[in-house]
Amino acid sequence: MLMLAVAMATASHAQYKPVEQGSTLKFTIKNVGFGVDGSFGGFEGTINFDPQNPAGSSFDVSINAASVNTDNSLRDEHLKGDGFFDVKNNPRIRLVSNKITGKGTSYQFSGTLTIKGKSKAISFPFTATGSADTYTFKGGFKINRKDFGVGGTSTISDELDVVINVIAKKS
């Protein structure tokens, strides 16, 4: 009986993997008053998502910190250094849920964001739209770079906007 309950619980959660093609993580930050846009790639992780039971859903996803791209190779190399993302010692930026709520296509993510070895609680709204074997998750949030030890006393703004658009396929 216990085995049947475990099997049913496992079957009710569809497992998805983020895919690179079509997925984006973009950010905007002010530098001396001008907006600088950038992005990351290298999506990995596991998403267990059930729109009928969001409380039973979970996200454990990451991106490749060395994939930072601001369309300026000199700036990108600087951002990879120890004063910013320190990609040598911190190759991944990770987002892990501890609670998902919502219904329909609108949800709330609560969890932990880890950048450069520092973890902070984060919460933000997101949408989830699905098809036969794919989900698209879209959301956005603001973070303070200093909370993660990124950029030191740089002239860039402390706060940046992050927009996520992740396509995940059933695994």
Backbone as a printed PyTorch tensor [residue, N CA C, xyz], in Angstrom:
tensor([[[  0.8310,  -1.1940,   0.0000],
         [  0.0000,   0.0000,   0.0000],
         [  0.8740,   1.2550,   0.0000]],

        [[  1.9170,   1.2600,   0.8260],
         [  2.8250,   2.3950,   0.8760],
         [  3.5060,   2.5990,  -0.4810]],

        [[  3.9010,   1.5190,  -1.1220],
         [  4.5480,   1.6180,  -2.4420],
         [  3.6040,   2.2440,  -3.4590]],

        [[  2.3300,   1.8790,  -3.3970],
         [  1.3430,   2.4420,  -4.3100],
         [  1.1840,   3.9400,  -4.0700]],

        [[  1.1500,   4.3600,  -2.8190],
         [  1.0220,   5.7830,  -2.4830],
         [  2.2330,   6.5640,  -2.9840]],

        [[  3.4320,   6.0050,  -2.8130],
         [  4.6530,   6.6590,  -3.2950],
         [  4.6390,   6.7510,  -4.8190]],

        [[  4.2420,   5.6870,  -5.4770],
         [  4.1780,   5.6720,  -6.9420],
         [  3.1620,   6.6930,  -7.4510]],

        [[  2.0230,   6.8000,  -6.7970],
         [  1.0080,   7.7660,  -7.2220],
         [  1.4870,   9.1930,  -6.9930]],

        [[  2.1470,   9.4340,  -5.8760],
         [  2.6580,  10.7780,  -5.5980],
         [  3.7180,  11.1690,  -6.6190]],

        [[  4.5810,  10.2150,  -6.9740],
         [  5.6170,  10.4850,  -7.9650],
         [  4.9990,  10.7270,  -9.3330]],

        [[  3.9930,   9.9670,  -9.6940],
         [  3.3700,  10.0900, -11.0070],
         [  2.6170,  11.4020, -11.1680]],

        [[  2.1260,  11.9780, -10.0790],
         [  1.3260,  13.1940, -10.1880],
         [  2.1770,  14.4270, -10.4770]],

        [[  3.4720,  14.3590, -10.2410],
         [  4.3620,  15.4870, -10.5160],
         [  5.1170,  15.2180, -11.8010]],

        [[  4.9030,  16.0360, -12.7860],
         [  5.6570,  15.8970, -14.0160],
         [  7.0010,  16.5850, -13.8370]],

        [[  8.0480,  15.9190, -14.2430],
         [  9.3820,  16.4800, -14.1220],
         [  9.7980,  17.0940, -15.4550]],

        [[ 10.3620,  18.3070, -15.3700],
         [ 10.7880,  19.0450, -16.5570],
         [ 12.2360,  19.4780, -16.3930]],

        [[ 12.8950,  19.6550, -17.5250],
         [ 14.2690,  20.1560, -17.5580],
         [ 14.2800,  21.4480, -18.3670]],

        [[ 14.9380,  22.5100, -17.8600],
         [ 15.0360,  23.7340, -18.6540],
         [ 15.8810,  23.4790, -19.8940]],

        [[ 15.4920,  24.0750, -21.0000],
         [ 16.2450,  23.9350, -22.2460],
         [ 16.8300,  25.2900, -22.6390]],

        [[ 17.9630,  25.2470, -23.2740],
         [ 18.6620,  26.4760, -23.6640],
         [ 17.9120,  27.2090, -24.7750]],

        [[ 17.4780,  26.4620, -25.7720],
         [ 16.8140,  27.0700, -26.9290],
         [ 15.5130,  27.7530, -26.5060]],

        [[ 15.4590,  29.0610, -26.6500],
         [ 14.2610,  29.8230, -26.3280],
         [ 14.2130,  30.3580, -24.9030]],

        [[ 15.0560,  29.8420, -24.0180],
         [ 15.0840,  30.3160, -22.6300],
         [ 15.9910,  31.5390, -22.5210]],

        [[ 15.5950,  32.4800, -21.6650],
         [ 16.4190,  33.6640, -21.4510],
         [ 16.3950,  34.0770, -19.9820]],

        [[ 17.5030,  34.6060, -19.5310],
         [ 17.5820,  35.2880, -18.2570],
         [ 18.2770,  36.6020, -18.5790]],

        [[ 17.5300,  37.6920, -18.4560],
         [ 18.0600,  39.0180, -18.7920],
         [ 18.0760,  39.9000, -17.5590]],

        [[ 19.0130,  40.8280, -17.5510],
         [ 19.0880,  41.7830, -16.4520],
         [ 19.3590,  43.1790, -17.0000]],

        [[ 18.9490,  44.1600, -16.2120],
         [ 19.2280,  45.5650, -16.5200],
         [ 19.7110,  46.2290, -15.2460]],

        [[ 20.8160,  46.9770, -15.3770],
         [ 21.3790,  47.6960, -14.2450],
         [ 21.8580,  49.0560, -14.7370]],

        [[ 21.7780,  50.0420, -13.8950],
         [ 22.2500,  51.3850, -14.2520],
         [ 23.7430,  51.4960, -13.9630]],

        [[ 24.4850,  52.1070, -14.8990],
         [ 25.8990,  52.3780, -14.7300],
         [ 26.1230,  53.8370, -15.0880]],

        [[ 26.4200,  54.6380, -14.1040],
         [ 26.5810,  56.0840, -14.2580],
         [ 25.3290,  56.6600, -14.9360]],

        [[ 24.1730,  56.2020, -14.5090],
         [ 22.9060,  56.7240, -15.0090],
         [ 22.3880,  56.0970, -16.2830]],

        [[ 23.1860,  55.2840, -16.9560],
         [ 22.7650,  54.6370, -18.1980],
         [ 22.4320,  53.1710, -17.9440]],

        [[ 21.3740,  52.6980, -18.5870],
         [ 20.9900,  51.3060, -18.4370],
         [ 21.9200,  50.3840, -19.2090]],

        [[ 22.3800,  49.3320, -18.5520],
         [ 23.1910,  48.3010, -19.1950],
         [ 22.3810,  47.0150, -19.1500]],

        [[ 22.1660,  46.4230, -20.3200],
         [ 21.4320,  45.1670, -20.4120],
         [ 22.4080,  44.0170, -20.5630]],

        [[ 22.0220,  42.8890, -20.0160],
         [ 22.8440,  41.6990, -20.1470],
         [ 22.0060,  40.4510, -20.0390]],

        [[ 22.6580,  39.3180, -20.2270],
         [ 21.9470,  38.0430, -20.1600],
         [ 22.8930,  36.9490, -19.6840]],

        [[ 22.2830,  35.8280, -19.3180],
         [ 23.0000,  34.6190, -18.9460],
         [ 22.3900,  33.4520, -19.6930]],

        [[ 23.1450,  32.3800, -19.8380],
         [ 22.6610,  31.1360, -20.4460],
         [ 23.1710,  29.9620, -19.6400]],

        [[ 23.1900,  28.7920, -20.2650],
         [ 23.6650,  27.6010, -19.5900],
         [ 22.6790,  27.0800, -18.5590]],

        [[ 21.4140,  27.0170, -18.9610],
         [ 20.3430,  26.5840, -18.0560],
         [ 20.4660,  25.0950, -17.7250]],

        [[ 20.3280,  24.7650, -16.4400],
         [ 20.3220,  23.3790, -15.9630],
         [ 19.3510,  23.2700, -14.8080]],

        [[ 18.9700,  22.0460, -14.4870],
         [ 18.1800,  21.8350, -13.2890],
         [ 17.0010,  20.9230, -13.4840]],

        [[ 16.1680,  20.9000, -12.4620],
         [ 14.9830,  20.0600, -12.4340],
         [ 13.8050,  20.8910, -11.9470]],

        [[ 12.7050,  20.7670, -12.6600],
         [ 11.4640,  21.4390, -12.2950],
         [ 10.3920,  20.3690, -12.1600]],

        [[  9.8080,  20.2510, -10.9880],
         [  8.6680,  19.3720, -10.7620],
         [  7.4690,  20.3040, -10.6560]],

        [[  6.6130,  20.2780, -11.6610],
         [  5.5200,  21.2360, -11.6850],
         [  4.1950,  20.5520, -11.9310]],

        [[  3.2240,  20.8730, -11.0710],
         [  1.8690,  20.3660, -11.1950],
         [  0.9120,  21.5390, -10.9470]],

        [[  0.2920,  22.0720, -12.0060],
         [ -0.5880,  23.2260, -11.8270],
         [ -1.7930,  22.9300, -10.9280]],

        [[ -2.1580,  21.6570, -10.7940],
         [ -3.2640,  21.2810,  -9.9170],
         [ -2.8400,  21.2030,  -8.4560]],

        [[ -1.5310,  21.1450,  -8.2300],
         [ -0.9930,  21.0530,  -6.8750],
         [  0.2950,  21.8710,  -6.7850]],

        [[  0.1860,  23.2040,  -6.8520],
         [  1.4140,  24.0090,  -6.8300],
         [  2.2330,  23.8190,  -5.5540]],

        [[  1.5710,  23.5180,  -4.4340],
         [  2.2980,  23.3120,  -3.1840],
         [  3.2390,  22.1130,  -3.2730]],

        [[  2.9370,  21.1610,  -4.1350],
         [  3.7930,  19.9960,  -4.3260],
         [  4.8430,  20.1870,  -5.4080]],

        [[  4.8750,  21.3690,  -6.0060],
         [  5.8250,  21.6630,  -7.0700],
         [  7.1500,  22.1400,  -6.4920]],

        [[  8.2200,  21.9980,  -7.2740],
         [  9.5360,  22.4700,  -6.8270],
         [ 10.4080,  22.8410,  -8.0180]],

        [[ 11.2940,  23.7820,  -7.7740],
         [ 12.2470,  24.2440,  -8.7780],
         [ 13.6430,  24.1780,  -8.1820]],

        [[ 14.5890,  23.6500,  -8.9190],
         [ 16.0120,  23.6800,  -8.5660],
         [ 16.7420,  23.8860,  -9.8790]],

        [[ 16.9960,  25.1450, -10.2080],
         [ 17.5640,  25.4880, -11.5150],
         [ 18.7810,  26.3870, -11.3400]],

        [[ 19.6380,  26.3750, -12.3430],
         [ 20.8250,  27.2220, -12.2850],
         [ 21.2210,  27.6630, -13.6880]],

        [[ 22.0820,  28.6840, -13.7110],
         [ 22.6540,  29.1670, -14.9600],
         [ 24.1730,  29.2060, -14.8220]],

        [[ 24.8440,  29.2590, -15.9480],
         [ 26.2940,  29.3160, -15.9950],
         [ 26.7330,  30.7700, -15.7960]],

        [[ 27.3860,  31.0640, -14.6780],
         [ 27.8130,  32.4410, -14.3840],
         [ 28.7880,  32.9700, -15.4360]],

        [[ 29.5940,  32.0970, -16.0200],
         [ 30.5680,  32.5210, -17.0320],
         [ 29.9110,  32.8930, -18.3570]],

        [[ 28.6150,  32.6520, -18.4940],
         [ 27.9200,  32.9780, -19.7430],
         [ 27.4630,  34.4360, -19.7780]],

        [[ 27.7830,  35.2270, -18.7550],
         [ 27.3460,  36.6260, -18.7090],
         [ 27.7080,  37.3170, -20.0290]],

        [[ 26.7220,  38.0370, -20.5790],
         [ 26.8980,  38.6790, -21.8760],
         [ 26.2330,  40.0490, -21.8530]],

        [[ 27.0500,  41.1070, -21.9890],
         [ 26.5320,  42.4770, -22.0500],
         [ 26.8480,  43.1240, -23.4040]],

        [[ 27.2100,  42.3080, -24.3780],
         [ 27.6130,  42.7790, -25.7080],
         [ 28.8490,  43.6630, -25.6670]],

        [[ 29.6990,  43.4380, -24.6620],
         [ 30.9630,  44.1470, -24.5460],
         [ 31.9500,  43.1590, -23.9250]],

        [[ 32.8180,  42.5740, -24.7320],
         [ 33.6800,  41.4880, -24.2670],
         [ 34.6200,  41.9150, -23.1330]],

        [[ 35.1210,  43.1520, -23.1550],
         [ 35.9800,  43.6110, -22.0630],
         [ 35.2040,  43.6810, -20.7470]],

        [[ 33.9960,  44.2290, -20.8010],
         [ 33.1590,  44.3160, -19.5940],
         [ 32.7890,  42.9090, -19.1190]],

        [[ 32.4540,  42.0150, -20.0570],
         [ 32.0770,  40.6490, -19.6820],
         [ 33.2190,  39.9410, -18.9660]],

        [[ 34.4460,  40.0930, -19.4540],
         [ 35.6010,  39.4770, -18.7800],
         [ 35.7710,  40.0570, -17.3830]],

        [[ 35.5660,  41.3640, -17.2380],
         [ 35.6510,  42.0280, -15.9270],
         [ 34.5920,  41.4580, -14.9830]],

        [[ 33.3650,  41.2580, -15.4880],
         [ 32.2720,  40.7250, -14.6670],
         [ 32.5380,  39.2920, -14.2060]],

        [[ 33.3270,  38.5480, -14.9650],
         [ 33.6500,  37.1600, -14.5970],
         [ 34.6790,  37.0930, -13.4670]],

        [[ 35.3730,  38.2050, -13.2070],
         [ 36.4270,  38.2480, -12.1990],
         [ 35.9140,  38.1930, -10.7740]],

        [[ 36.8650,  38.0900,  -9.8360],
         [ 36.4850,  37.8860,  -8.4320],
         [ 35.7540,  39.0730,  -7.8140]],

        [[ 35.8780,  40.2770,  -8.3580],
         [ 35.1540,  41.4210,  -7.8190],
         [ 33.6750,  41.4040,  -8.1580]],

        [[ 33.3150,  40.6180,  -9.1650],
         [ 31.9070,  40.5420,  -9.5620],
         [ 31.3980,  39.1140,  -9.3540]],

        [[ 31.3530,  38.2820, -10.3830],
         [ 30.7590,  36.9470, -10.2230],
         [ 31.7450,  35.8650,  -9.7930]],

        [[ 33.0340,  36.1300,  -9.8730],
         [ 34.0520,  35.1600,  -9.4570],
         [ 33.7280,  33.7640, -10.0020]],

        [[ 33.6050,  33.6880, -11.3230],
         [ 33.1410,  32.4510, -11.9530],
         [ 34.0980,  31.2800, -11.7430]],

        [[ 35.3640,  31.5670, -11.5010],
         [ 36.3200,  30.4800, -11.2450],
         [ 35.9130,  29.6910, -10.0040]],

        [[ 35.5010,  30.4060,  -8.9580],
         [ 35.1270,  29.7580,  -7.6990],
         [ 33.6260,  29.5490,  -7.5340]],

        [[ 32.8340,  30.2120,  -8.3580],
         [ 31.3700,  30.1400,  -8.2580],
         [ 30.7750,  30.0180,  -9.6630]],

        [[ 30.8930,  28.8460, -10.2660],
         [ 30.5010,  28.7000, -11.6730],
         [ 28.9950,  28.7510, -11.9480]],

        [[ 28.1510,  28.5530, -10.9490],
         [ 26.7090,  28.5160, -11.1750],
         [ 25.9970,  29.5490, -10.2980]],

        [[ 24.9150,  30.0860, -10.8310],
         [ 23.9750,  30.9080, -10.0840],
         [ 22.7300,  30.0510,  -9.9410]],

        [[ 22.2600,  29.8370,  -8.7170],
         [ 21.2240,  28.8290,  -8.4600],
         [ 19.9820,  29.4310,  -7.8090]],

        [[ 18.8330,  28.9140,  -8.2280],
         [ 17.5320,  29.3230,  -7.6980],
         [ 16.7810,  28.0600,  -7.2780]],

        [[ 16.4320,  27.9800,  -5.9890],
         [ 15.7630,  26.7960,  -5.4420],
         [ 14.5030,  27.2420,  -4.7100]],

        [[ 13.3910,  26.6030,  -5.0240],
         [ 12.1330,  26.9570,  -4.3630],
         [ 12.0050,  26.2590,  -3.0160]],

        [[ 11.2350,  26.8920,  -2.1200],
         [ 10.8030,  26.1950,  -0.9090],
         [  9.2870,  26.2530,  -0.7770]],

        [[  8.6250,  27.0630,  -1.6730],
         [  7.1700,  27.1380,  -1.6530],
         [  6.6760,  27.7350,  -2.9670]],

        [[  5.7070,  27.0660,  -3.5660],
         [  5.0520,  27.5580,  -4.7760],
         [  3.5590,  27.6370,  -4.4600]],

        [[  2.9500,  28.7750,  -4.7490],
         [  1.5090,  28.9520,  -4.5450],
         [  0.9030,  29.5290,  -5.8190]],

        [[ -0.4100,  29.4760,  -5.9160],
         [ -1.1100,  30.0790,  -7.0480],
         [ -2.0690,  29.1090,  -7.7020]],

        [[ -2.6540,  29.5620,  -8.8330],
         [ -3.5580,  28.7120,  -9.6040],
         [ -3.7220,  29.2930, -11.0000]],

        [[ -4.3070,  28.4880, -11.8810],
         [ -4.4890,  28.9290, -13.2630],
         [ -3.1560,  29.0170, -13.9600]],

        [[ -2.7630,  30.2340, -14.3260],
         [ -1.4430,  30.4450, -14.9240],
         [ -0.5780,  31.3800, -14.0860]],

        [[ -1.1120,  31.8710, -12.9490],
         [ -0.3880,  32.8300, -12.1030],
         [  0.0470,  32.1940, -10.7860]],

        [[  1.3430,  32.3010, -10.4940],
         [  1.9160,  31.6440,  -9.3300],
         [  2.8560,  32.5790,  -8.5930]],

        [[  3.2510,  32.1650,  -7.3900],
         [  4.2230,  32.9010,  -6.5900],
         [  5.3460,  31.9420,  -6.2240]],

        [[  6.5690,  32.3350,  -6.5170],
         [  7.7640,  31.5710,  -6.1900],
         [  8.3480,  32.1290,  -4.8930]],

        [[  8.6570,  31.2720,  -3.9530],
         [  9.4030,  31.6480,  -2.7510],
         [ 10.5350,  30.6500,  -2.6120]],

        [[ 11.7260,  31.1510,  -2.3930],
         [ 12.8600,  30.2490,  -2.2920],
         [ 14.1480,  30.9780,  -2.0090]],

        [[ 15.2520,  30.4240,  -2.5250],
         [ 16.5830,  30.9410,  -2.2490],
         [ 17.3410,  31.1490,  -3.5550]],

        [[ 17.9510,  32.3220,  -3.6760],
         [ 18.8220,  32.6460,  -4.7980],
         [ 20.2470,  32.6540,  -4.2660]],

        [[ 21.1480,  31.9330,  -4.9500],
         [ 22.5530,  31.8840,  -4.5470],
         [ 23.4180,  32.4180,  -5.6760]],

        [[ 24.1500,  33.4780,  -5.3660],
         [ 25.0920,  34.0890,  -6.2920],
         [ 26.4060,  34.2630,  -5.5480]],

        [[ 27.4800,  33.8220,  -6.1600],
         [ 28.8210,  34.0060,  -5.6010],
         [ 28.9220,  33.4460,  -4.1800]],

        [[ 28.2580,  32.3190,  -3.9600],
         [ 28.3250,  31.6440,  -2.6650],
         [ 27.4600,  32.2410,  -1.5760]],

        [[ 26.7340,  33.3160,  -1.8790],
         [ 25.8590,  33.9390,  -0.8810],
         [ 24.4020,  33.6490,  -1.2430]],

        [[ 23.6310,  33.2040,  -0.2680],
         [ 22.2350,  32.8350,  -0.4870],
         [ 21.3050,  33.8160,   0.2140]],

        [[ 20.2570,  34.1950,  -0.4930],
         [ 19.2580,  35.1200,   0.0490],
         [ 17.8640,  34.6250,  -0.3110]],

        [[ 16.9210,  34.8570,   0.5960],
         [ 15.5190,  34.5200,   0.3270],
         [ 15.0000,  35.4500,  -0.7700]],

        [[ 14.1450,  34.8870,  -1.6320],
         [ 13.5780,  35.6640,  -2.7290],
         [ 12.1560,  35.1810,  -2.9830]],

        [[ 11.3050,  36.1050,  -3.3800],
         [  9.9210,  35.7830,  -3.7060],
         [  9.5060,  36.6550,  -4.8830]],

        [[  8.8190,  36.0550,  -5.8530],
         [  8.3780,  36.8220,  -7.0090],
         [  7.2360,  36.1020,  -7.7200]],

        [[  6.3880,  36.8650,  -8.4170],
         [  5.3080,  36.2470,  -9.1860],
         [  5.8390,  35.6840, -10.5050]],

        [[  5.1850,  34.6270, -10.9890],
         [  5.5350,  34.0890, -12.2990],
         [  4.2970,  33.4850, -12.9360]],

        [[  4.3700,  33.3130, -14.2440],
         [  3.3010,  32.6340, -14.9670],
         [  3.8360,  31.3180, -15.5040]],

        [[  2.9320,  30.3830, -15.6690],
         [  3.2780,  29.0790, -16.2270],
         [  2.2290,  28.7340, -17.2770]],

        [[  2.6830,  28.5590, -18.5040],
         [  1.7800,  28.1420, -19.5730],
         [  2.3290,  26.8590, -20.1700]],

        [[  1.4470,  25.9050, -20.3680],
         [  1.9030,  24.5970, -20.8030],
         [  1.2800,  24.1130, -22.0840]],

        [[  1.9470,  23.1240, -22.6490],
         [  1.4410,  22.3670, -23.7890],
         [  1.6550,  20.8990, -23.4670]],

        [[  1.6120,  20.0490, -24.4560],
         [  1.6860,  18.6050, -24.2260],
         [  2.8840,  18.1850, -23.3700]],

        [[  4.0780,  18.6400, -23.6900],
         [  5.2560,  18.2090, -22.9420],
         [  6.2000,  19.3560, -22.5950]],

        [[  5.6860,  20.5900, -22.6360],
         [  6.5180,  21.7710, -22.4110],
         [  5.7890,  22.7820, -21.5290]],

        [[  6.5520,  23.4520, -20.6930],
         [  6.0360,  24.5920, -19.9330],
         [  6.9370,  25.7850, -20.1980]],

        [[  6.3150,  26.9630, -20.2250],
         [  7.0650,  28.2150, -20.2760],
         [  6.7900,  28.9590, -18.9770]],

        [[  7.8650,  29.2570, -18.2630],
         [  7.7880,  29.9610, -16.9910],
         [  8.3570,  31.3630, -17.1930]],

        [[  7.5610,  32.3810, -16.8350],
         [  8.0040,  33.7680, -16.9870],
         [  7.8210,  34.5090, -15.6740]],

        [[  8.8400,  35.2550, -15.2900],
         [  8.7620,  36.0350, -14.0680],
         [  9.8430,  37.0880, -14.0380]],

        [[  9.8210,  37.8820, -12.9960],
         [ 10.8290,  38.9150, -12.8550],
         [ 10.9170,  39.3900, -11.4220]],

        [[ 12.0610,  39.9510, -11.0820],
         [ 12.2770,  40.4400,  -9.7290],
         [ 13.4200,  41.4390,  -9.7150]],

        [[ 13.5650,  42.1180,  -8.5890],
         [ 14.6720,  43.0370,  -8.3520],
         [ 15.5490,  42.4400,  -7.2580]],

        [[ 16.8580,  42.6400,  -7.3930],
         [ 17.7780,  42.2300,  -6.3350],
         [ 18.7960,  43.3330,  -6.1040]],

        [[ 19.4090,  43.3010,  -4.9420],
         [ 20.4920,  44.2080,  -4.6160],
         [ 21.7920,  43.4310,  -4.7860]],

        [[ 22.6390,  43.8700,  -5.7060],
         [ 23.8900,  43.1620,  -6.0110],
         [ 24.7880,  43.0540,  -4.7800]],

        [[ 24.7230,  44.0480,  -3.8810],
         [ 25.5800,  44.0400,  -2.6940],
         [ 25.1950,  42.9340,  -1.7190]],

        [[ 23.9270,  42.4790,  -1.7720],
         [ 23.5120,  41.3530,  -0.9290],
         [ 24.3120,  40.0960,  -1.2540]],

        [[ 24.8600,  40.0450,  -2.4660],
         [ 25.5890,  38.8650,  -2.9310],
         [ 27.0910,  39.1250,  -3.0810]],

        [[ 27.5510,  40.2870,  -2.6370],
         [ 28.9770,  40.6130,  -2.7260],
         [ 29.4530,  40.8210,  -4.1490]],

        [[ 28.5720,  41.3120,  -5.0150],
         [ 28.9100,  41.5090,  -6.4230],
         [ 29.1760,  42.9870,  -6.6950]],

        [[ 30.3570,  43.2880,  -7.2120],
         [ 30.6470,  44.6420,  -7.6750],
         [ 31.2590,  45.5910,  -6.6850]],

        [[ 31.3530,  45.2370,  -5.4330],
         [ 31.9920,  46.0990,  -4.4380],
         [ 31.4770,  47.5260,  -4.4610]],

        [[ 32.3950,  48.4880,  -4.5570],
         [ 32.0330,  49.9070,  -4.5580],
         [ 31.9770,  50.4650,  -5.9780]],

        [[ 31.6610,  49.6470,  -6.9210],
         [ 31.5660,  50.0440,  -8.3270],
         [ 30.5770,  51.1900,  -8.5160]],

        [[ 30.6810,  51.8670,  -9.6570],
         [ 29.7670,  52.9780,  -9.9730],
         [ 28.3950,  52.4990, -10.4400]],

        [[ 28.2200,  51.1890, -10.5810],
         [ 26.9160,  50.6800, -11.0110],
         [ 25.9030,  50.7830,  -9.8760]],

        [[ 24.6400,  50.8210, -10.2450],
         [ 23.5540,  50.8760,  -9.2710],
         [ 23.5870,  49.6330,  -8.3820]],

        [[ 23.0750,  49.7680,  -7.1710],
         [ 23.0020,  48.6110,  -6.2760],
         [ 21.8890,  47.6610,  -6.7040]],

        [[ 20.8090,  48.2070,  -7.2380],
         [ 19.6430,  47.3940,  -7.5900],
         [ 19.6160,  47.0860,  -9.0830]],

        [[ 19.2220,  45.8580,  -9.4050],
         [ 19.0590,  45.4930, -10.8060],
         [ 17.7700,  44.7120, -10.9960]],

        [[ 17.2520,  44.7880, -12.2140],
         [ 16.0340,  44.0710, -12.5950],
         [ 16.4160,  42.8000, -13.3310]],

        [[ 15.7330,  41.7080, -13.0040],
         [ 15.9660,  40.4170, -13.6430],
         [ 14.6560,  39.9340, -14.2440]],

        [[ 14.7120,  39.4710, -15.4830],
         [ 13.5360,  38.9210, -16.1560],
         [ 13.8930,  37.5140, -16.6350]],

        [[ 13.0460,  36.5570, -16.2480],
         [ 13.2820,  35.1470, -16.5780],
         [ 12.1970,  34.6560, -17.5320]],

        [[ 12.6020,  33.9480, -18.5600],
         [ 11.6940,  33.2870, -19.4970],
         [ 12.3000,  31.9180, -19.7720]],

        [[ 11.8280,  30.8990, -19.0520],
         [ 12.4380,  29.5660, -19.1470],
         [ 11.4640,  28.5840, -19.7970]],

        [[ 11.9550,  27.9370, -20.8160],
         [ 11.1930,  26.8660, -21.4660],
         [ 11.7230,  25.5510, -20.9000]],

        [[ 10.8140,  24.7290, -20.4150],
         [ 11.1860,  23.4500, -19.8260],
         [ 10.4260,  22.3290, -20.5080]],

        [[ 11.1300,  21.2520, -20.8310],
         [ 10.5340,  20.0990, -21.5010],
         [ 10.4610,  18.9250, -20.5390]],

        [[  9.4140,  18.1350, -20.7200],
         [  9.2250,  16.9470, -19.8820],
         [ 10.4230,  16.0270, -20.0520]],

        [[ 10.9360,  15.5630, -18.9110],
         [ 12.1160,  14.6880, -18.9780],
         [ 11.7530,  13.2410, -18.7410]]])
